[in-house]
């Protein structure tokens, strides 16, 4: 796991206007969600464990996690439900996901988690 990617992604999203020199981290994780979703999932978990910054977690939710659910929701929804039950610090990340273009059956499960932990 590349700590540089994790730290750069977090730093980029820690402030209202991210450092343009760190935009590469956003691009790399976005591409990973599309082409290597299993690896992206590992990075999402690492970022969530590494940072408690509300802005970072909000961006993680409405960015990589939401994209993962839109593109690969059926492959990850069970894991997301499990990690949310087992790891309370992950709850804010799930709560920040929006429906976007998610399949209705996946969104129903995400929304159920959000309601449960509200």
Secondary structure, DSSP 8 states (H G I E B T S, - for coil): --HHHHHHHHHHHHSSS--GGGHHHHHHHHHHHHH-HHHHHHHHHHHHHH---HHHHHHHIIIIIHHHHHHHHHHHHHHHHHHHHH-GGGHHHHHT---TT--HHHHHHHHHHHHHT-
